[in-house]
Amino acid sequence: MTGTQTSESRQVMRRLLWPAFVPTFLFSLGTGASTPVVLVAALSLGYAQPAAAALVSSLALAAVLGSGPAGLVVQRVGERRSMLAAAAVAVLALAGALVALGRGPAAPASGGLFAASVVLLSLAEVFFGLARQTMVAEAVPPSVRARAMSTFGGVQRAGRLVGPVVGSAAIALTSVAGGFWVQLAAVVLAAAVVGRVPDLPRAPVPRAGTAAVGVVDRVDVRMVALVLVGVLALALARGNRDVVLPLWGTELQLDPELIALVFAGVSAVELVMFVPAGALMDRHGRVVVVVPCLVLMAVGFAVMPLLGTPGYLVGATLIGIGNGLGAGIVKTLGADLSPAGGRARFLGWWTGLVQIGQVAGPAMISVGTLVGSLALAVQLTGAVALAGALWFVLLRVRGRLH
């Protein structure tokens, strides 16, 4: 990256700090604090295990179905107003969840109120995230887009890493409701920051015919479909990361404390990798990052079931490095493919389609475990990731993607 690009990138990062990155961190911290205890909270309200698991699965489905309509709303009312509206909905949902937990399983409507609240909360999180993503995509010039998007992804990861720590401390001091209280405080703080900062100016759009990357006048449906094939492979691998790490650790009969430590270590590795990811994408293109990302994850999933605990640790580390290297890549590709007009609407549908892969991944693990074995399902995930890497190489060779 040249000195001019480096200076421009620093200016962009400073401009995005308060309007986008700080609210992102706070909102993600809140999500990280409550997500691990949704299932536990449902059980405490009298849900049977299958019903509690179905409730958790429904949150991902709500995110898939809600992304497209959320994009239409953001397109109409603007990013900043959308973020404030999403925060208000999240506060309402969290209040409902806390009331349900406070009333306990004895109250007949507590279970239904809790379910409605966490589904509404999932929709608010999608709404808030899409508005922030659109804000970043609109505010940065294409030449430093990947750096901004990878930082955006890194900030989200940081919040998700800190959130469970803060949430667990609150739960230890109070009850399972502590995670939701932390999220409520984080959402209110995020809304306060958004409310105090002015709207970001739009980045100038280069004239048609320039060589700038990611400047399109209308959606190229064929190109979107081609890129989406590889992105879905990445989304599936990422969705399975959160399932495979604890499941295979349990298969090896490792202590829960060690599994949690491995999970935290992988998250820390991912957090470090977002810094070089954006610079590499801006300088050398998207494929130079997404292919190593998928290959490293593929090798990690393939190695994990081998060699016992050492294989588990090596595989987890490779998955973490690969996933961290790909921080922001899906958001960057979405911004590249989105038209200058109607960006929020496109990103809403793009996000929903990508999340299908994240939902399908854990389902594949469940089916693979039932018909074969957990080891086979884990290695199948690696095969899908490798196929995704080869697909992106093919797109690069044919000049479809830089």
Phi, psi and chi 1 to 4 in degrees:
 res  aa     phi    psi   chi1   chi2   chi3   chi4
   1 MET       -  133.4 -172.6  176.5  -68.8      -
   2 THR   -73.5  168.5   65.8      -      -      -
   3 GLY   -61.6  -37.7      -      -      -      -
   4 THR   -64.1  -43.9  -58.8      -      -      -
   5 GLN   -64.8  -38.3  -73.1  175.9  -46.4      -
   6 THR   -63.5  -43.9  -59.5      -      -      -
   7 SER   -63.5  -42.8  175.9      -      -      -
   8 GLU   -62.9  -40.9 -177.5 -177.8   28.4      -
   9 SER   -63.3  -42.3  177.0      -      -      -
  10 ARG   -63.9  -40.2  -71.6  173.1  180.0  169.2
  11 GLN   -63.0  -41.0  -69.0  175.5    5.0      -
  12 VAL   -64.6  -43.6  167.8      -      -      -
  13 MET   -62.2  -41.1  -64.9  -56.9  112.9      -
  14 ARG   -65.8  -39.1  -75.5 -163.9  -65.9  -92.9
  15 ARG   -67.1  -30.9 -166.2  166.2   70.1 -118.3
  16 LEU   -87.0   -9.8  -67.4  174.0      -      -
  17 LEU   -54.5  -60.4  177.1   62.4      -      -
  18 TRP   -80.6  -41.8  -74.1  100.5      -      -
  19 PRO   -68.1  -31.7  -17.9   31.5      -      -
  20 ALA  -120.6  -50.4      -      -      -      -
  21 PHE   -75.3  -42.6  -65.8  152.6      -      -
  22 VAL   -65.4  -48.2  171.1      -      -      -
  23 PRO   -60.3  -35.8  -23.3   33.8      -      -
  24 THR   -60.9  -46.9  -66.0      -      -      -
  25 PHE   -60.8  -46.7  174.0   78.3      -      -
  26 LEU   -64.2  -45.2  -69.4  169.5      -      -
  27 PHE   -65.6  -40.6 -146.3   92.0      -      -
  28 SER   -67.5  -36.2  -63.0      -      -      -
  29 LEU   -59.4  -45.1 -175.6  152.5      -      -
  30 GLY   -62.6  -42.3      -      -      -      -
  31 THR   -62.6  -42.4  -58.5      -      -      -
  32 GLY   -64.0  -28.6      -      -      -      -
  33 ALA   -74.6  -34.5      -      -      -      -
  34 SER   -96.7  -32.2   69.5      -      -      -
  35 THR   -54.7  -44.3  -61.7      -      -      -
  36 PRO   -64.7  -16.5  -21.2   33.8      -      -
  37 VAL  -111.7    6.4  -65.2      -      -      -
  38 VAL   -60.6  -47.2  169.1      -      -      -
  39 LEU   -65.1  -42.5 -170.0  143.6      -      -
  40 VAL   -62.6  -41.6  177.2      -      -      -
  41 ALA   -63.6  -40.8      -      -      -      -
  42 ALA   -62.2  -42.1      -      -      -      -
  43 LEU   -61.9  -38.4  -67.8  173.4      -      -
  44 SER   -67.0  -19.9   73.5      -      -      -
  45 LEU   -93.5    7.1  -69.9  173.6      -      -
  46 GLY    99.3    5.5      -      -      -      -
  47 TYR   -66.6  140.0  -82.3   72.6      -      -
  48 ALA   -72.9  160.0      -      -      -      -
  49 GLN   -57.4  -46.2  -74.6 -173.0  -10.9      -
  50 PRO   -61.2  -38.5  -23.5   34.7      -      -
  51 ALA   -67.6  -40.3      -      -      -      -
  52 ALA   -64.5  -41.8      -      -      -      -
  53 ALA   -64.8  -39.0      -      -      -      -
  54 ALA   -64.7  -37.0      -      -      -      -
  55 LEU   -62.9  -44.5  175.1   60.0      -      -
  56 VAL   -62.5  -42.2  173.3      -      -      -
  57 SER   -64.1  -34.5  -61.6      -      -      -
  58 SER   -65.5  -24.0   71.6      -      -      -
  59 LEU   -66.5  -40.5  -56.1 -176.2      -      -
  60 ALA   -66.7  -39.2      -      -      -      -
  61 LEU   -64.8  -39.4 -179.4   60.4      -      -
  62 ALA   -61.6  -38.2      -      -      -      -
  63 ALA   -65.1  -40.6      -      -      -      -
  64 VAL   -62.6  -48.2  171.2      -      -      -
  65 LEU   -74.5  -26.5  -62.3  177.5      -      -
  66 GLY   -87.3  -15.5      -      -      -      -
  67 SER   -65.3  -44.8  -65.4      -      -      -
  68 GLY   -61.1  -54.2      -      -      -      -
  69 PRO   -59.5  -35.1  -27.1   35.9      -      -
  70 ALA   -61.4  -39.4      -      -      -      -
  71 GLY   -61.5  -38.4      -      -      -      -
  72 LEU   -64.3  -40.0  -63.6  175.6      -      -
  73 VAL   -67.1  -45.5  174.8      -      -      -
  74 VAL   -60.6  -40.4  174.5      -      -      -
  75 GLN   -60.7  -35.3 -173.3   72.1   39.6      -
  76 ARG   -82.6  -43.6  179.6  174.4  -66.1  -86.4
  77 VAL  -102.5  -11.5  -54.0      -      -      -
  78 GLY    97.9  159.5      -      -      -      -
  79 GLU   -69.5  -46.9  -62.6   89.1   17.5      -
  80 ARG   -65.4  -46.1 -173.5  162.3  171.1  -93.9
  81 ARG   -63.1  -36.1  -70.9 -179.4 -179.8  177.6
  82 SER   -64.7  -40.9  -64.6      -      -      -
  83 MET   -63.3  -41.5  -68.4  166.7   75.2      -
  84 LEU   -67.0  -41.0  -68.7  172.0      -      -
  85 ALA   -64.3  -41.9      -      -      -      -
  86 ALA   -63.5  -39.8      -      -      -      -
  87 ALA   -63.2  -40.2      -      -      -      -
  88 ALA   -63.6  -42.8      -      -      -      -
  89 VAL   -63.2  -40.9  172.3      -      -      -
  90 ALA   -62.8  -41.2      -      -      -      -
  91 VAL   -61.5  -44.5  167.8      -      -      -
  92 LEU   -60.7  -44.6  178.4   64.8      -      -
  93 ALA   -64.6  -43.1      -      -      -      -
  94 LEU   -65.7  -37.0  -74.1  162.6      -      -
  95 ALA   -61.2  -42.1      -      -      -      -
  96 GLY   -63.0  -43.3      -      -      -      -
  97 ALA   -62.7  -41.5      -      -      -      -
  98 LEU   -68.8  -37.0  -72.2  166.8      -      -
  99 VAL   -63.4  -43.7  167.6      -      -      -
 100 ALA   -61.4  -44.5      -      -      -      -
 101 LEU   -67.4  -35.2  -69.9  170.5      -      -
 102 GLY   -67.4  -35.9      -      -      -      -
 103 ARG   -75.1  -30.2  -65.7  170.4   63.5 -176.8
 104 GLY    80.8  177.9      -      -      -      -
 105 PRO   -69.0  -16.1   24.9  -33.3      -      -
 106 ALA   -68.5  -31.1      -      -      -      -
 107 ALA   -75.6  126.3      -      -      -      -
 108 PRO   -63.6  -28.2   20.5  -32.2      -      -
 109 ALA   -93.7    0.2      -      -      -      -
 110 SER   -62.6  -43.8  -67.0      -      -      -
 111 GLY   -61.8  -45.3      -      -      -      -
 112 GLY   -66.1  -40.4      -      -      -      -
 113 LEU   -63.1  -41.0  176.5   60.3      -      -
 114 PHE   -64.9  -44.8 -179.0   76.6      -      -
 115 ALA   -61.0  -47.6      -      -      -      -
 116 ALA   -61.4  -37.2      -      -      -      -
 117 SER   -68.0  -44.9  -63.4      -      -      -
 118 VAL   -72.9  -30.4  -66.6      -      -      -
 119 VAL   -66.8  -44.5  169.6      -      -      -
 120 LEU   -61.9  -37.7 -173.7   62.0      -      -
 121 LEU   -64.0  -40.6 -178.2   59.5      -      -
 122 SER   -61.3  -41.1  178.2      -      -      -
 123 LEU   -65.7  -39.9  -68.0  172.3      -      -
 124 ALA   -63.5  -37.8      -      -      -      -
 125 GLU   -65.5  -40.3  -70.4  167.1   -7.0      -
 126 VAL   -63.8  -45.0  169.7      -      -      -
 127 PHE   -59.8  -48.2 -165.8    8.6      -      -
 128 PHE   -64.2  -45.5 -166.1   90.8      -      -
 129 GLY   -63.5  -40.1      -      -      -      -
 130 LEU   -67.2  -39.0 -179.7   61.4      -      -
 131 ALA   -63.8  -41.0      -      -      -      -
 132 ARG   -66.9  -42.8  -71.2  171.8  -45.4 -166.8
 133 GLN   -61.3  -43.2 -177.7 -179.1   -8.4      -
 134 THR   -64.1  -40.5  -55.2      -      -      -
 135 MET   -58.0  -46.6  174.3 -174.5  -73.0      -
 136 VAL   -64.8  -45.4  174.4      -      -      -
 137 ALA   -61.5  -36.8      -      -      -      -
 138 GLU   -77.5  -27.9  -66.0  -79.7   13.5      -
 139 ALA   -91.2  -14.3      -      -      -      -
 140 VAL  -109.6  145.2  -59.0      -      -      -
 141 PRO   -71.3  151.6   23.4  -31.1      -      -
 142 PRO   -56.7  -27.9  -25.8   34.7      -      -
 143 SER   -67.2  -22.4   58.9      -      -      -
 144 VAL  -124.3   19.4  -65.8      -      -      -
 145 ARG   -60.2  -44.8  176.0 -179.8  -69.9  157.0
 146 ALA   -64.8  -39.7      -      -      -      -
 147 ARG   -60.6  -43.6  177.3   80.1  176.1  -89.0
 148 ALA   -65.9  -42.9      -      -      -      -
 149 MET   -69.5  -37.9  -72.9  -62.2 -178.1      -
 150 SER   -68.2  -36.0   63.9      -      -      -
 151 THR   -65.5  -40.7  -56.5      -      -      -
 152 PHE   -57.1  -47.8  178.7   41.4      -      -
 153 GLY   -63.9  -38.1      -      -      -      -
 154 GLY   -65.5  -39.1      -      -      -      -
 155 VAL   -65.1  -39.8  169.1      -      -      -
 156 GLN   -60.2  -43.6  -76.6 -175.8  -49.2      -
 157 ARG   -63.2  -39.6  -78.4  174.0  164.5   80.0
 158 ALA   -61.6  -43.3      -      -      -      -
 159 GLY   -64.0  -40.9      -      -      -      -
 160 ARG   -68.2  -24.6  -66.2  -88.1 -174.1  156.7
 161 LEU   -80.1  -40.9 -176.4   61.1      -      -
 162 VAL   -76.9  -35.4  174.9      -      -      -
 163 GLY   -53.7  -50.2      -      -      -      -
 164 PRO   -62.5  -31.1  -26.2   35.7      -      -
 165 VAL   -66.9  -48.7  177.3      -      -      -
 166 VAL   -64.7  -42.3  178.7      -      -      -
 167 GLY   -62.6  -42.2      -      -      -      -
 168 SER   -64.2  -37.0   63.5      -      -      -
 169 ALA   -64.6  -42.7      -      -      -      -
 170 ALA   -65.4  -38.8      -      -      -      -
 171 ILE   -65.4  -40.1  -68.1  166.7      -      -
 172 ALA   -62.8  -34.2      -      -      -      -
 173 LEU   -83.9  -23.3  -67.1  173.1      -      -
 174 THR  -124.6  -96.2   55.8      -      -      -
 175 SER  -157.2 -168.6   66.2      -      -      -
 176 VAL   -62.3  -21.5   71.2      -      -      -
 177 ALA   -69.0  -14.1      -      -      -      -
 178 GLY   -57.4  -38.1      -      -      -      -
 179 GLY   -61.9  -36.7      -      -      -      -
 180 PHE   -74.8  -32.5  -64.3   96.4      -      -
 181 TRP   -65.0  -39.8  -79.3  111.4      -      -
 182 VAL   -62.3  -43.3  169.5      -      -      -
 183 GLN   -64.8  -39.1 -175.0  169.9   16.3      -
 184 LEU   -60.0  -45.9  179.8   59.7      -      -
 185 ALA   -63.4  -41.1      -      -      -      -
 186 ALA   -66.1  -40.3      -      -      -      -
 187 VAL   -65.2  -43.0  168.1      -      -      -
 188 VAL   -62.3  -42.3  170.5      -      -      -
 189 LEU   -63.5  -43.4  -76.7  174.2      -      -
 190 ALA   -60.6  -43.4      -      -      -      -
 191 ALA   -64.3  -37.8      -      -      -      -
 192 ALA   -63.3  -41.1      -      -      -      -
 193 VAL   -65.1  -46.9  172.3      -      -      -
 194 VAL   -60.1  -40.2  172.4      -      -      -
 195 GLY   -68.4  -22.5      -      -      -      -
 196 ARG   -95.5  -17.1  -70.9 -177.2   62.6   85.8
 197 VAL   -99.1  146.2  -62.6      -      -      -
 198 PRO   -74.8  165.4   27.0  -33.4      -      -
 199 ASP   -63.1  144.9  -73.8  -32.5      -      -
 200 LEU   -77.8  139.6  -78.6  169.0      -      -
 201 PRO   -69.2  148.3   25.5  -33.3      -      -
 202 ARG   -71.8  141.7  -65.7  -69.2 -168.1  -95.4
 203 ALA   -69.7  143.1      -      -      -      -
 204 PRO   -62.1  137.1   21.5  -31.7      -      -
 205 VAL   -91.5  120.2  179.5      -      -      -
 206 PRO   -59.4  151.0  -21.3   32.2      -      -
 207 ARG   -64.0  152.2  -63.8 -171.1  -55.1  -87.2
 208 ALA   -58.8  141.4      -      -      -      -
 209 GLY    96.3   -7.4      -      -      -      -
 210 THR   -78.1  168.8   63.5      -      -      -
 211 ALA   -90.9    6.8      -      -      -      -
 212 ALA   -62.3  142.7      -      -      -      -
 213 VAL   -81.2  143.7   67.1      -      -      -
 214 GLY    73.1   19.7      -      -      -      -
 215 VAL  -104.5  103.2 -179.0      -      -      -
 216 VAL  -128.1  148.1  -64.3      -      -      -
 217 ASP   -89.4  -30.2  -63.6  -38.8      -      -
 218 ARG  -148.1  162.8   61.1 -179.0 -177.8  -87.2
 219 VAL   -71.5  128.4  176.6      -      -      -
 220 ASP   -93.0   95.6 -176.1  -19.2      -      -
 221 VAL   -59.7  -40.8  177.0      -      -      -
 222 ARG   -63.2  -43.4  176.8  178.1  171.0   80.7
 223 MET   -66.4  -41.5 -173.3   62.1 -167.7      -
 224 VAL   -59.8  -43.7  170.1      -      -      -
 225 ALA   -62.8  -42.4      -      -      -      -
 226 LEU   -63.4  -46.6  -70.6  172.4      -      -
 227 VAL   -67.6  -36.0  173.6      -      -      -
 228 LEU   -63.1  -30.8 -169.1   60.4      -      -
 229 VAL   -57.4  -50.0  171.4      -      -      -
 230 GLY   -68.9  -37.2      -      -      -      -
 231 VAL   -65.5  -37.3  167.4      -      -      -
 232 LEU   -64.4  -35.6  -75.1  173.7      -      -
 233 ALA   -62.9  -41.5      -      -      -      -
 234 LEU   -66.1  -42.6  175.2   57.7      -      -
 235 ALA   -62.7  -39.9      -      -      -      -
 236 LEU   -63.3  -44.5 -175.4  145.9      -      -
 237 ALA   -63.2  -40.9      -      -      -      -
 238 ARG   -66.3  -40.5  -76.7  176.9  163.4  172.9
 239 GLY   -62.6  -35.6      -      -      -      -
 240 ASN   -77.3  -21.2  -77.0   -2.2      -      -
 241 ARG   -55.4  -46.9  162.3 -158.1  177.5  -86.6
 242 ASP   -70.2  -21.0  -67.1  -16.8      -      -
 243 VAL   -90.1  -43.1  176.5      -      -      -
 244 VAL   -71.0  -41.2  165.4      -      -      -
 245 LEU   -57.2  -51.5  -73.1 -179.7      -      -
 246 PRO   -71.7  -35.9   21.2  -30.3      -      -
 247 LEU   -65.2  -46.2  -90.7 -177.0      -      -
 248 TRP   -72.4  -31.7 -167.3 -106.5      -      -
 249 GLY   -61.4  -39.9      -      -      -      -
 250 THR   -67.3  -38.5  -56.4      -      -      -
 251 GLU   -59.0  -35.7 -178.5   80.5    3.8      -
 252 LEU   -82.7   -0.1  -65.5  173.2      -      -
 253 GLN    61.0   37.4  -61.5 -177.5  -21.7      -
 254 LEU   -78.8  153.9  -59.9  178.7      -      -
 255 ASP   -63.8  143.6  -66.4  -25.5      -      -
 256 PRO   -55.4  -33.7  -24.8   33.9      -      -
 257 GLU   -64.4  -38.9  -66.0   82.0    1.2      -
 258 LEU   -69.4  -40.2  178.2   56.8      -      -
 259 ILE   -61.7  -44.6  -64.5  173.2      -      -
 260 ALA   -62.6  -37.5      -      -      -      -
 261 LEU   -66.6  -42.0 -176.5   61.2      -      -
 262 VAL   -61.6  -43.4  169.8      -      -      -
 263 PHE   -60.1  -44.6 -150.1  102.2      -      -
 264 ALA   -65.3  -39.6      -      -      -      -
 265 GLY   -64.5  -41.8      -      -      -      -
 266 VAL   -62.3  -42.5  169.2      -      -      -
 267 SER   -63.0  -38.5  -61.4      -      -      -
 268 ALA   -66.1  -40.9      -      -      -      -
 269 VAL   -61.2  -43.7  169.2      -      -      -
 270 GLU   -60.5  -39.2  -68.0  175.2   -5.8      -
 271 LEU   -64.5  -36.5 -173.6   58.3      -      -
 272 VAL   -70.4  -33.5  171.6      -      -      -
 273 MET   -75.6  -14.7  -66.7  -57.1  -62.5      -
 274 PHE   -68.8  -22.9   84.1   85.6      -      -
 275 VAL   -64.9  -53.5  176.2      -      -      -
 276 PRO   -71.2  -23.8   25.0  -33.3      -      -
 277 ALA   -59.6  -49.1      -      -      -      -
 278 GLY   -64.3  -42.8      -      -      -      -
 279 ALA   -63.0  -40.5      -      -      -      -
 280 LEU   -63.8  -42.3  -76.1  170.5      -      -
 281 MET   -66.4  -41.2  -80.1 -169.5  -79.2      -
 282 ASP   -67.6  -31.8  -81.0  -27.4      -      -
 283 ARG   -88.6  -40.8 -174.1  170.5 -176.6  178.2
 284 HIS  -117.0   -2.6  -61.1  -68.6      -      -
 285 GLY   104.0  173.0      -      -      -      -
 286 ARG   -77.7  -37.9  -48.8  -31.0 -173.8 -162.6
 287 VAL   -63.8  -33.3  175.3      -      -      -
 288 VAL   -65.7  -16.2   77.5      -      -      -
 289 VAL  -102.9  -45.4  164.2      -      -      -
 290 VAL   -68.2  -32.5   71.9      -      -      -
 291 VAL   -68.4  -51.3  169.9      -      -      -
 292 PRO   -60.3  -34.8  -23.5   33.1      -      -
 293 CYS   -56.8  -50.7  161.1      -      -      -
 294 LEU   -70.6  -37.8  -78.6  162.4      -      -
 295 VAL   -65.1  -45.2  168.9      -      -      -
 296 LEU   -62.4  -41.6  -75.4  167.4      -      -
 297 MET   -66.2  -39.0  -66.5 -176.1   75.6      -
 298 ALA   -61.2  -46.2      -      -      -      -
 299 VAL   -64.5  -39.9  175.1      -      -      -
 300 GLY   -60.3  -46.0      -      -      -      -
 301 PHE   -66.7  -35.5  -78.8  114.5      -      -
 302 ALA   -69.0  -37.1      -      -      -      -
 303 VAL   -79.1  -31.2  167.7      -      -      -
 304 MET   -52.5  -45.0 -175.5  171.3  -71.4      -
 305 PRO   -76.0   -1.6  -15.6   31.3      -      -
 306 LEU  -100.8  151.1  -51.8  175.7      -      -
 307 LEU    65.3   23.8  -54.0  174.9      -      -
 308 GLY    63.6 -138.0      -      -      -      -
 309 THR   -62.6  -42.5  -58.7      -      -      -
 310 PRO   -58.1  -40.9  -26.2   35.7      -      -
 311 GLY   -63.2  -38.3      -      -      -      -
 312 TYR   -62.4  -45.2  174.9   67.9      -      -
 313 LEU   -68.8  -43.8  -63.8  175.8      -      -
 314 VAL   -64.7  -46.0  170.6      -      -      -
 315 GLY   -60.3  -44.2      -      -      -      -
 316 ALA   -62.4  -39.8      -      -      -      -
 317 THR   -64.5  -44.4  -58.3      -      -      -
 318 LEU   -63.7  -40.4  -69.6  174.2      -      -
 319 ILE   -62.2  -42.1  -68.6  169.4      -      -
 320 GLY   -63.9  -43.9      -      -      -      -
 321 ILE   -63.1  -46.1  -65.7  171.9      -      -
 322 GLY   -63.9  -46.7      -      -      -      -
 323 ASN   -64.7  -38.8 -164.3   30.5      -      -
 324 GLY   -67.1  -37.6      -      -      -      -
 325 LEU   -62.5  -30.0 -175.6   61.2      -      -
 326 GLY   -90.4   15.5      -      -      -      -
 327 ALA   -59.2  124.0      -      -      -      -
 328 GLY    84.1   -4.5      -      -      -      -
 329 ILE   -65.9  -40.0 -178.1   61.9      -      -
 330 VAL   -67.0  -41.8  174.2      -      -      -
 331 LYS   -65.2  -39.7  -66.6  179.5  175.6   63.0
 332 THR   -64.5  -46.5  -57.4      -      -      -
 333 LEU   -61.8  -39.9  -71.4  169.6      -      -
 334 GLY   -61.5  -43.0      -      -      -      -
 335 ALA   -66.3  -38.2      -      -      -      -
 336 ASP   -60.8  -38.8  -72.6  -16.0      -      -
 337 LEU   -86.8  -13.2  -65.3  166.4      -      -
 338 SER   -80.8  144.5   61.9      -      -      -
 339 PRO   -76.3  152.4   28.3  -33.8      -      -
 340 ALA   -59.7  -33.8      -      -      -      -
 341 GLY  -102.7  134.1      -      -      -      -
 342 GLY    80.8   28.1      -      -      -      -
 343 ARG   -65.0  -43.7 -164.1 -176.4  -59.0  -83.4
 344 ALA   -62.7  -41.8      -      -      -      -
 345 ARG   -61.3  -44.1 -177.3  169.1   60.1 -110.4
 346 PHE   -64.3  -45.9  173.5   86.7      -      -
 347 LEU   -64.6  -29.9  -69.2  177.0      -      -
 348 GLY   -63.1  -49.1      -      -      -      -
 349 TRP   -68.9  -35.9  -67.5  110.9      -      -
 350 TRP   -60.6  -46.8  170.8  -98.9      -      -
 351 THR   -61.6  -42.6  -59.5      -      -      -
 352 GLY   -63.4  -42.3      -      -      -      -
 353 LEU   -64.8  -40.9  -69.7  170.6      -      -
 354 VAL   -63.5  -38.7  170.5      -      -      -
 355 GLN   -67.4  -18.1  -73.5  174.4  -27.6      -
 356 ILE   -59.6  -40.4  -68.2  174.5      -      -
 357 GLY   -63.1  -38.7      -      -      -      -
 358 GLN   -68.8  -30.5  -65.9  176.5  -40.3      -
 359 VAL   -76.7  -38.8  174.1      -      -      -
 360 ALA   -69.2  -30.7      -      -      -      -
 361 GLY   -57.7  -59.0      -      -      -      -
 362 PRO   -59.3  -33.4  -27.3   36.2      -      -
 363 ALA   -63.9  -38.4      -      -      -      -
 364 MET   -63.6  -39.7 -173.5 -169.4   78.5      -
 365 ILE   -61.9  -43.6  -67.7  -69.5      -      -
 366 SER   -62.9  -47.0  -61.4      -      -      -
 367 VAL   -66.6  -43.5  173.1      -      -      -
 368 GLY   -60.7  -37.1      -      -      -      -
 369 THR   -68.1  -37.1  -57.9      -      -      -
 370 LEU   -70.7  -41.4  -72.9  173.9      -      -
 371 VAL   -92.2  -16.7  -58.4      -      -      -
 372 GLY  -135.7 -104.0      -      -      -      -
 373 SER  -153.0  163.9   66.9      -      -      -
 374 LEU   -63.6  -40.3  178.3   57.1      -      -
 375 ALA   -59.9  -41.6      -      -      -      -
 376 LEU   -64.2  -41.4 -179.6   62.4      -      -
 377 ALA   -64.5  -38.9      -      -      -      -
 378 VAL   -64.5  -45.1  171.8      -      -      -
 379 GLN   -70.9  -28.1  -67.6 -175.4  -39.5      -
 380 LEU   -64.4  -36.6 -179.1   58.5      -      -
 381 THR   -60.1  -42.7  -58.0      -      -      -
 382 GLY   -61.3  -39.0      -      -      -      -
 383 ALA   -64.8  -39.3      -      -      -      -
 384 VAL   -64.7  -42.7  171.2      -      -      -
 385 ALA   -62.4  -42.0      -      -      -      -
 386 LEU   -64.1  -40.0 -177.0   59.7      -      -
 387 ALA   -62.1  -38.1      -      -      -      -
 388 GLY   -63.3  -40.9      -      -      -      -
 389 ALA   -62.2  -45.1      -      -      -      -
 390 LEU   -63.7  -35.0  -65.8  173.5      -      -
 391 TRP   -63.7  -43.8 -178.9 -102.7      -      -
 392 PHE   -66.8  -35.8  -82.6  114.9      -      -
 393 VAL   -61.3  -42.3  169.7      -      -      -
 394 LEU   -62.2  -41.5 -178.6   61.9      -      -
 395 LEU   -63.1  -37.6  -68.2 -178.8      -      -
 396 ARG   -68.2  -44.5  176.8   64.0  178.9  -93.6
 397 VAL   -61.1  -38.5  169.7      -      -      -
 398 ARG   -85.7    5.0  -67.1 -166.6  171.8 -175.9
 399 GLY    74.6   16.9      -      -      -      -
 400 ARG   -81.7  -25.7  -65.2  -76.7 -171.7  174.9
 401 LEU  -144.6  140.8 -167.2   64.5      -      -
 402 HIS   -94.1      -   69.1  -73.1      -      -
